[in-house]
Structures are given as C-alpha cells and as structure tokens.
Amino acid sequence: MRTYRELFRAPEFAPLFLTSALHVAGHTVSGLALGTLIYAATGSPLLSSLAMFGPSLAQLIGATTLLSAADRIPPRAALAGLPLAFALGTAAQAVPGMPVAASFSVLLALGVLASLGGGVRYGLLSEVLAKDGYLLGRSVLNMSTGITQICGYALGGVLVSLLSPRGTLLAGAALYLASAGTAWWGLRRRPPRATGRPSVAATWRTNSLLWSSRARRSVYLGLWVPNGLVVGCESLYVPYAPHEAGLLFACGAVGMLAGDTTMGRFVPQRWRRRLPVPMLALLASPFLLFALRPPLPLAAGLVTLATVGFAASLLLQEQLLELTPENLSGHALGLHASGMLAMQGVGATLAGAVAERTSPATAMTLIAALSLTVTLSLARGLTPAGRRHPHAPREHPPTAPSPAPARSLRAPRRRRP
C-alpha cells in the first residue's frame, strides 16, 4: 500500500480517520474553552494551562491501571464509548456554577480514560490495514491531528467570542458525539484481540511482558526519550523569542508534516529499517546551533529541519509492531503513547529548570546534546542487526502469561559463529 488513494479505499479506514479527526477537534475546541473558563474564574495561568494540558499527564494513571482493556474490549464499542464519555463529561463542565475542583475531577477521569483511546485506535489501524500500510495510515492520522488542532484552535477562538466558553464546551461535546456516531455506524463489529478480563493486574503483567524484551525496550526508549527531550527544547520558544514564538511553532508543524509525508508515502521499507537513528539524530542536531543564538530566519530554518526528524516515531512504531504479538498490539501502542506524553512533560520541565539557571538558548543546546547522546547510546538496539528476521511469524502468548511463557516472547538472540 503506497498511495493515499489505496489507503482510503481500504475498508473502514475512512470512518476510522473521521472518528479520530472529530475526536481531536472536540478535544481542541473544548480544551481552549475550558482553559478560558478556568482562567476567568481563578485568574491563574497555571490552572488554565492544567485545564488544557493536564489530562495528558493523567494518561500515566491509565497506562498503569486500564491499558489491558485496549486489547480486551471490542474496538468498535471502545471507539464509540470513549467519545460518548468525553461528550458527557464536557457537557457537565458547561453547567453554570460548576466548581473548579469538580471540573478538574472530571478532567482527571477523562484523562485516565483517554489512555485507552490511542491503544484501541492504533491497534485497530494495524488490523484494518495490511502490514505494509500501517506506516502510511499512521502518518495520515498524524497529519490529520496536526491540521485539526490548528483549525480547532482557530474555530475554538471564534466560538468562544460568539458563543461564550460554556457554549463552546457544548460545541465540543457535539463533536465528541459525532465521533461516537461515526465509530458506531462506520466500523464493523470485531472481536477483541485478546481474551480475559481487563484488570490492573493484567495491565501490570502485560507492561512487564512488553518491557521484558531487550529489543522492545530499545524501541520504547527510542520512542520516548529523544523525542521528549526535543519537545523540551520546543517548550523554550517563548522565552527565546517572545514575539516570534508562533513562527517557530508553525515552522515546527511544517517540518513534522514534511517528515511524516516523506516517510509514510515515499520511503521504501528496505530503507525505513535503517533510518530511525539518523532521523533521531536529525531531530536533535540542529538545536545544537542555538548555542550561537541564531537570528530569527536561521532559527526558523533550523527548527523546520529538526522537526522533520519527528518522523522517526513512525519508523519505530513499525518496528514495535513487528516485535509484538498481534493480540497485544493495542496495549503496546497505548503504552508508547502514554510514555511519550509523560516524557514530553519531563523534557519540558527539565528544559525549563536548566533555562532558569542559564538561558533559553543554552538550555536548548544542552537538552539537544542530551537527546543526541541518548540516541547514540540506543543506536545498536534500534538497527536491524541482532534482531529476529522482520518477517518471522509472531508468537501468540496465552492471555495471562506466567513467567515461563514470558521468556518465549523475547526476541531470540543470534548466536555468534
């Protein structure tokens, strides 16, 4: 599967794409409205920021408690039920007189539930598309998310002015309902990928099982750490260029779009397996030049070039699926998404702390150097050498693996002659 026409001709991809886009639109519009509402009620920039981005941190709770459900509930029911829950929660936050503490309680609950969304969505994507189509499909979903967020923030700003924040929250709830309806009537019923009852214990067992493989550990670290540290560099655009930060963020969006399009559409598979390390190096290296405090035009060019490297995430997700049993693919991809968001928060916190003691340019340089160091330390584990053959059949573990079967899931090591 090499073209967008082939992609959208695949049964169920179009409704899955639309379900994702509507969900992202609802999240963007309602997040902006809630942030505005909380700031008007409290005058606190911190609480306003947490209202918009706090639910991402709450996904860590879901990753350690609920993630086993990603493969143990029917995908159509999950992708319809989750936006329905978000619609109800968002509508509740629009009720006049809702206390701030109650709004944050709803946000926490929705953030925990959101940890299932990525696992279910991307696990289903791996079923809907052939193996050689996953990367193209994932790149299209990435591009859709970026474009929808840009348009969603613009629409949200207009709606807040025309309808008030509470009216905008109701508009966000309507978008969630549209996402739920698209999933229910656009996707066909499928059985769960794994059997058994979701539980905290099952989540911890599967997390441990996924982490037990050296090959998967390397891929997870490659997905989480270099990416998260570079997001820390991006978090310093405002103090680096207070009046031109929007331009730097826009250039970053252009670079990400170019990288996802190139990797998803034009790069053949025989090259993709060798490109994760060079792309991660590209992600960090241009930020090293911020030590010279480049003028805005050069800084914008460096940001555009660097963010092309975010496409490494697509390549590593492809490797993660090759190393993971099919009945655990949703859980594995959900763990990737939750860990990535957590590391981005860590990267932003670390970069901010360094900038407090030095300067934004110096902090960006140091954090980029750390990202590059991590990439080089992981390089051996992110290359095909030493891995099992990429087309070898996947193992299928029992639903509740015991310590003994867990060893059988590890990527077999090649013996040296």
C-alpha positions in Angstrom: 0.0 0.0 0.0 1.9 3.0 -1.3 -0.7 5.7 -2.3 -3.3 7.7 -0.4 -5.9 6.5 -2.9 -5.2 2.9 -1.9 -5.3 3.9 1.7 -8.7 5.4 1.7 -10.1 2.6 -0.4 -9.2 0.2 2.4 -12.4 -0.9 4.1 -13.0 1.0 7.4 -10.0 3.3 7.1 -12.2 6.4 6.1 -14.5 6.0 9.1 -11.6 5.4 11.5 -9.9 8.5 10.1 -13.0 10.6 10.5 -13.6 9.2 14.0 -10.1 10.3 15.0 -10.4 13.8 13.4 -13.7 14.5 15.1 -12.4 13.4 18.5 -9.3 15.6 18.1 -11.5 18.5 17.1 -13.7 18.1 20.1 -10.7 17.9 22.4 -9.1 21.0 20.9 -12.2 23.1 21.0 -13.3 22.1 24.4 -9.8 22.4 25.9 -9.5 26.0 24.7 -13.0 26.8 26.1 -12.3 25.2 29.5 -8.9 26.9 29.8 -10.6 30.2 29.1 -13.4 29.5 31.6 -11.0 28.4 34.4 -8.8 31.5 33.9 -11.8 33.7 34.1 -12.9 32.0 37.3 -9.5 31.9 39.0 -7.1 34.3 37.3 -4.5 31.6 37.5 -2.3 30.9 34.4 -1.2 27.6 36.0 -4.7 26.3 36.5 -5.7 27.5 33.0 -2.7 25.6 31.5 -3.5 22.5 33.5 -7.1 22.6 32.3 -5.9 22.4 28.7 -2.9 20.0 29.0 -3.3 18.3 32.4 -5.3 15.4 31.0 -2.3 14.2 29.1 -0.4 13.7 32.4 -3.4 11.7 33.8 -2.9 9.2 31.0 0.0 7.8 33.1 -2.6 6.6 35.6 -4.5 4.8 32.8 -1.3 3.3 31.4 -0.7 1.5 34.7 -4.3 0.6 35.5 -6.6 0.4 32.5 -4.4 -0.3 29.5 -5.0 -4.0 29.4 -8.5 -3.2 28.2 -7.2 -1.9 24.9 -7.0 -5.4 23.5 -9.8 -7.0 25.7 -12.8 -4.9 24.6 -14.4 -4.8 21.1 -12.7 -2.0 19.2 -16.0 -0.5 17.8 -17.6 -0.4 21.2 -14.5 1.3 22.7 -14.1 3.9 19.9 -17.8 4.8 20.2 -18.0 4.6 24.0 -14.9 6.8 24.8 -16.0 9.9 22.9 -19.5 9.4 24.4 -18.0 9.6 27.8 -16.0 12.7 26.7 -19.2 14.3 25.4 -21.0 13.7 28.7 -18.0 15.0 30.8 -17.6 18.1 28.6 -21.3 18.9 28.7 -21.1 18.6 32.5 -18.3 21.1 32.7 -20.6 23.6 30.8 -23.1 23.6 33.7 -23.3 27.1 35.2 -21.8 27.2 38.7 -19.7 24.1 38.3 -16.9 24.3 40.9 -13.3 24.4 39.7 -12.4 21.4 41.8 -15.3 19.4 40.2 -14.1 20.4 36.7 -10.7 19.1 37.4 -12.1 15.9 38.8 -13.9 15.4 35.5 -10.7 16.2 33.6 -8.8 13.6 35.7 -11.3 10.9 34.9 -11.4 11.7 31.2 -7.6 11.8 31.1 -7.4 8.3 32.6 -10.0 7.0 30.0 -8.0 8.7 27.2 -5.1 6.3 27.8 -7.3 3.6 26.2 -8.0 5.7 23.1 -4.6 5.5 21.4 -4.2 1.8 22.1 -7.6 0.9 20.7 -7.3 3.2 17.7 -3.9 2.3 16.6 -4.4 -1.4 17.4 -7.5 -1.3 15.1 -5.4 0.5 12.5 -3.0 -2.4 12.4 -6.0 -4.7 11.7 -7.7 -2.5 9.1 -4.6 -2.1 7.0 -2.1 -4.6 5.7 1.3 -4.7 7.4 2.8 -2.6 4.7 0.1 0.0 5.1 0.3 0.8 8.8 3.1 3.4 8.5 1.3 5.3 5.7 -2.0 5.2 7.6 -0.4 6.3 10.8 1.3 9.2 9.0 -2.0 10.3 7.6 -3.6 10.2 11.1 -0.6 12.3 12.4 -1.1 14.9 9.7 -4.8 15.0 10.3 -4.2 15.5 14.1 -1.9 18.5 13.4 -4.1 20.1 10.9 -7.2 19.5 13.0 -5.5 21.1 16.1 -4.6 24.2 14.1 -8.1 24.5 12.7 -9.7 23.6 16.1 -7.9 26.3 18.0 -8.9 28.8 15.4 -12.5 27.6 15.5 -12.5 27.5 19.3 -11.3 31.1 19.5 -14.2 32.2 17.2 -16.7 30.2 19.1 -15.5 31.5 22.5 -16.1 35.0 21.2 -19.5 34.2 19.6 -21.0 31.6 22.0 -19.1 32.1 25.3 -16.8 29.4 26.8 -19.8 27.4 28.0 -21.4 27.4 24.6 -18.1 26.3 23.1 -17.9 23.5 25.6 -21.3 22.3 24.3 -20.0 22.6 20.7 -17.0 20.4 21.7 -19.5 17.9 23.2 -21.3 17.8 19.9 -18.1 17.0 18.1 -17.4 14.1 20.5 -21.0 12.8 19.8 -20.3 12.9 16.1 -17.1 10.9 16.7 -19.0 8.3 18.6 -21.7 8.0 15.9 -19.1 7.7 13.1 -17.4 4.9 15.0 -20.6 3.0 15.8 -22.1 3.2 12.3 -18.9 3.3 10.2 -16.9 0.5 11.7 -17.9 -3.2 11.7 -18.1 -5.3 14.8 -14.8 -7.1 15.6 -14.0 -9.4 18.5 -11.3 -8.3 21.0 -7.7 -9.1 20.0 -7.2 -10.8 23.4 -9.4 -12.7 25.8 -9.7 -12.3 29.6 -11.0 -9.6 31.9 -9.3 -6.2 32.0 -7.7 -5.5 35.3 -4.9 -3.6 37.0 -3.0 -6.9 37.5 -3.4 -7.7 33.8 -2.1 -4.3 32.9 1.0 -4.7 35.0 1.6 -8.2 33.7 1.4 -7.1 30.1 3.5 -4.0 30.7 6.2 -6.2 32.3 5.9 -8.6 29.5 6.4 -6.0 26.8 9.3 -4.5 28.8 11.0 -7.9 29.2 12.3 -8.0 25.6 15.5 -6.2 25.1 14.6 -5.3 21.5 11.2 -3.8 22.6 12.9 -1.9 25.4 15.2 -0.2 23.0 12.3 0.7 20.7 10.3 2.1 23.6 13.2 4.2 24.8 13.8 5.4 21.3 10.2 6.5 21.1 10.1 8.2 24.4 13.4 9.8 25.4 14.9 11.6 22.4 11.5 12.9 21.4 10.6 14.1 24.8 13.8 16.0 25.3 13.5 17.8 22.0 9.9 18.8 23.0 11.7 20.3 26.0 13.7 22.4 23.5 10.4 23.5 21.8 8.9 24.5 25.2 11.5 27.3 25.3 10.4 29.1 22.1 8.5 31.7 24.0 11.4 32.8 26.3 13.8 32.5 23.4 11.8 34.7 21.0 8.8 36.2 22.9 7.3 38.0 19.9 8.1 35.4 17.3 7.4 32.1 19.1 4.3 31.5 17.0 6.5 31.5 13.8 8.8 28.9 15.4 5.9 26.7 16.3 4.5 27.0 12.8 7.9 26.1 11.3 7.9 23.0 13.6 4.5 22.0 12.3 5.7 22.3 8.7 8.7 20.2 9.4 6.7 17.5 11.1 4.2 17.4 8.2 7.1 17.1 5.7 8.7 14.3 7.7 5.5 12.3 8.1 4.6 12.7 4.4 8.0 11.7 3.2 8.4 8.6 5.5 4.8 7.5 5.0 4.5 8.0 1.3 7.8 7.9 -0.4 10.5 5.9 1.5 10.5 2.2 0.7 10.6 -0.4 3.6 14.2 -1.5 2.9 15.4 2.0 3.8 12.9 2.6 6.6 14.6 -0.1 8.8 17.9 1.8 8.7 16.6 5.3 9.2 15.4 5.6 12.9 18.8 6.5 14.3 19.6 9.1 11.5 16.2 10.7 11.9 16.5 10.9 15.7 20.0 12.5 15.2 18.4 15.0 12.8 15.8 15.7 15.4 18.3 17.0 17.9 21.4 18.2 16.0 20.0 21.5 14.6 19.2 22.6 18.1 22.9 22.5 19.0 23.4 25.6 16.9 21.2 27.6 19.2 24.3 28.0 21.3 25.2 30.7 18.8 21.9 32.4 19.3 21.0 32.5 15.6 18.8 35.3 14.3 15.1 34.5 13.7 15.3 33.5 10.0 18.1 31.0 10.7 16.4 29.8 13.9 13.2 29.1 11.9 15.1 27.2 9.3 16.8 25.1 12.0 13.5 24.3 13.7 12.0 23.2 10.3 14.9 21.0 9.6 15.0 19.5 13.1 11.3 18.6 13.3 11.4 16.5 10.1 13.1 14.1 12.5 9.9 13.5 14.5 9.1 11.1 11.7 11.4 8.6 13.5 8.4 7.9 15.7 6.6 6.4 12.7 9.5 4.1 11.8 9.9 2.9 15.4 6.2 2.2 15.7 6.5 0.0 12.7 9.4 -1.9 14.4 7.4 -2.1 17.7 4.5 -3.9 15.8 7.0 -6.3 14.3 8.3 -7.2 17.7 4.9 -7.5 19.4 2.3 -10.3 19.3 -0.8 -9.3 17.4 -3.1 -9.8 20.4 -1.0 -7.3 22.4 -0.6 -4.6 19.7 -3.2 -2.2 21.1 -1.7 -2.4 24.6 1.8 -1.9 23.1 0.8 1.1 21.1 -1.1 2.6 24.1 2.0 2.2 26.3 4.0 4.0 23.6 1.5 6.9 23.5 1.3 7.3 27.3 5.1 7.1 27.8 5.7 9.6 25.1 3.4 12.2 26.6 5.0 11.6 30.0 8.5 12.1 28.7 7.5 15.2 26.9 6.3 16.6 30.2 9.6 15.6 31.8 11.6 17.2 28.9 9.7 20.5 29.2 10.3 20.5 33.0 14.0 19.7 32.6 14.5 22.3 29.9 12.7 25.0 31.9 14.8 24.2 35.0 18.0 24.5 33.0 16.9 27.7 31.4 16.1 29.2 34.8 19.8 28.9 35.7 21.4 29.6 32.3 19.4 31.0 29.3 16.9 29.6 26.9 19.5 29.2 24.1 21.9 27.5 26.4 19.2 25.2 27.8 18.1 24.2 24.3 21.7 23.4 23.3 22.3 21.3 26.4 19.0 19.4 26.2 19.6 18.7 22.5 23.0 17.4 23.3 21.5 15.1 25.9 18.9 13.9 23.3 21.7 13.1 20.8 23.7 11.3 23.5 20.6 9.1 24.3 20.1 8.4 20.6 23.7 7.3 20.2 23.5 5.0 23.2 20.4 3.3 21.8 21.7 3.1 18.2 22.7 -0.5 18.3 19.3 -1.6 19.6 17.4 0.4 17.0 19.1 -1.2 14.0 18.2 -4.5 12.3 21.4 -6.2 13.3 20.8 -8.6 16.2 17.1 -8.6 15.7 15.0 -11.5 14.6 14.0 -11.5 10.9 11.5 -8.8 10.3 9.1 -11.2 8.6 9.3 -14.0 11.1 5.9 -15.1 12.5 4.8 -13.5 15.7 4.4 -15.5 18.8 1.0 -15.7 20.5 1.2 -15.9 24.2 -1.6 -17.0 26.5 -3.9 -14.4 27.8 -2.4 -14.3 31.3 1.2 -15.1 30.7 3.2 -16.7 33.5 6.9 -16.0 34.0 7.9 -19.0 31.9 6.0 -18.1 28.7 7.2 -14.5 29.1 10.6 -15.7 28.2 9.3 -17.1 24.9 8.3 -13.6 23.8 11.7 -12.2 23.9 13.3 -11.5 20.6 15.6 -14.5 20.0 19.3 -13.7 20.1 21.5 -14.7 17.3 24.5 -16.9 18.2 27.8 -15.7 17.1 29.6 -18.2 14.9 
